[in-house]
Amino acid sequence: MTKEEAEAFLGFRISDEWSFVEVLRHDILAGFVMVSGNEIHCWRKPEHKGLWLTKHNIRNIIKPLIERYGCVVTKVRNENNTGHRFVTRLGFEKVSKDDYCTYYRIERLNHA
């Protein structure tokens, strides 16, 4: 996935330090993961229902980042209850919160 394709999907400009990993389910784009250093953000296409990020995806994306940086971080907008459940299921733990976002960190994979 190119930066331009991700920007078109999201509807906003993304800085150049981010790379993108497509997540395909049955050869169809289900979503993608944005990575910059040890920070990640996951995006699922709204029309894709059900499982989209597999244990295989998690191992291949998150595990190398943990091995390289010692941890992986992400953030979720406070009002995004689905996002909070998602990162918690992946094993992320809440580390802080501000008026806009809750910040999470993972140091090892439990489920992959």
Wavefront OBJ file of the C-alpha trace (Angstrom):
o trace
v 0.000 0.000 0.000
v 1.351 3.389 -0.906
v 1.192 6.477 1.250
v -1.121 8.076 -1.306
v -3.519 5.102 -1.193
v -3.578 5.251 2.609
v -4.229 9.004 2.530
v -7.103 8.510 0.077
v -8.568 5.813 2.327
v -8.212 7.880 5.519
v -9.029 11.263 4.036
v -6.068 13.137 5.508
v -2.367 13.743 4.889
v 0.168 11.448 6.553
v 3.740 12.474 7.313
v 6.526 10.725 5.396
v 7.959 8.800 8.361
v 5.115 6.237 8.269
v 5.231 2.946 6.392
v 2.215 0.804 5.624
v 1.524 -2.910 5.852
v -1.542 -4.118 3.969
v -3.738 -6.694 5.664
v -5.429 -8.944 3.129
v -8.250 -11.377 3.875
v -9.093 -13.760 1.049
v -6.997 -11.569 -1.288
v -9.091 -8.470 -0.483
v -7.730 -5.441 1.369
v -9.281 -5.610 4.851
v -7.198 -2.845 6.407
v -3.650 -1.802 7.080
v -1.165 -1.075 9.828
v 0.828 2.162 9.873
v 4.295 1.911 11.441
v 6.758 4.615 12.472
v 9.582 3.481 14.742
v 7.884 1.589 17.552
v 4.497 3.291 17.086
v 1.692 1.548 15.218
v -1.885 2.328 14.262
v -4.337 -0.157 12.788
v -7.134 0.684 10.373
v -9.886 -1.685 9.263
v -12.003 -0.891 6.241
v -15.538 -0.189 7.495
v -17.089 -2.575 4.999
v -14.915 -5.467 6.218
v -16.686 -7.340 8.990
v -15.248 -9.917 11.340
v -11.664 -11.054 11.793
v -9.249 -8.973 9.775
v -5.937 -8.955 11.686
v -4.756 -12.522 12.274
v -2.246 -13.928 14.734
v 0.080 -14.355 11.760
v -0.221 -10.616 10.960
v 0.384 -9.721 14.609
v 3.495 -11.904 14.813
v 4.897 -10.535 11.561
v 4.242 -6.865 12.347
v 4.427 -6.394 16.121
v 6.940 -9.034 17.235
v 9.879 -7.612 15.211
v 9.126 -4.141 16.576
v 9.162 -5.431 20.161
v 12.435 -7.237 19.474
v 13.971 -4.071 18.000
v 12.605 -1.397 20.366
v 11.633 -3.344 23.494
v 8.016 -2.202 23.214
v 5.360 -0.991 20.801
v 3.086 1.965 21.480
v -0.205 3.181 20.075
v -3.013 5.524 20.965
v -6.783 5.413 20.613
v -9.217 8.321 20.640
v -11.087 8.287 23.936
v -14.507 7.937 22.291
v -13.422 4.920 20.171
v -14.669 2.049 22.338
v -14.105 -0.499 19.574
v -10.465 0.624 19.301
v -9.921 0.263 23.045
v -11.301 -3.289 22.999
v -9.177 -4.112 19.955
v -5.813 -2.996 21.389
v -6.620 -4.617 24.738
v -7.322 -7.932 22.965
v -3.934 -7.622 21.243
v -2.286 -7.341 24.672
v -1.640 -3.590 24.883
v -1.865 -2.043 28.341
v -3.035 1.476 29.110
v -0.195 3.764 30.200
v -1.794 7.230 30.192
v -4.711 9.322 29.015
v -5.283 12.948 28.051
v -8.351 14.887 26.930
v -8.249 13.309 23.443
v -6.509 9.930 23.505
v -5.609 6.948 25.630
v -2.020 5.738 25.194
v -1.110 2.054 25.175
v 2.066 -0.033 25.262
v 2.939 -3.677 24.716
v 6.240 -5.331 25.673
v 5.533 -8.928 24.656
v 3.005 -10.885 22.680
v 0.669 -13.067 24.683
v -1.696 -14.336 22.008
v 0.434 -14.737 18.904
l 1 2 3 4 5 6 7 8 9 10 11 12 13 14 15 16 17 18 19 20 21 22 23 24 25 26 27 28 29 30 31 32 33 34 35 36 37 38 39 40 41 42 43 44 45 46 47 48 49 50 51 52 53 54 55 56 57 58 59 60 61 62 63 64 65 66 67 68 69 70 71 72 73 74 75 76 77 78 79 80 81 82 83 84 85 86 87 88 89 90 91 92 93 94 95 96 97 98 99 100 101 102 103 104 105 106 107 108 109 110 111 112
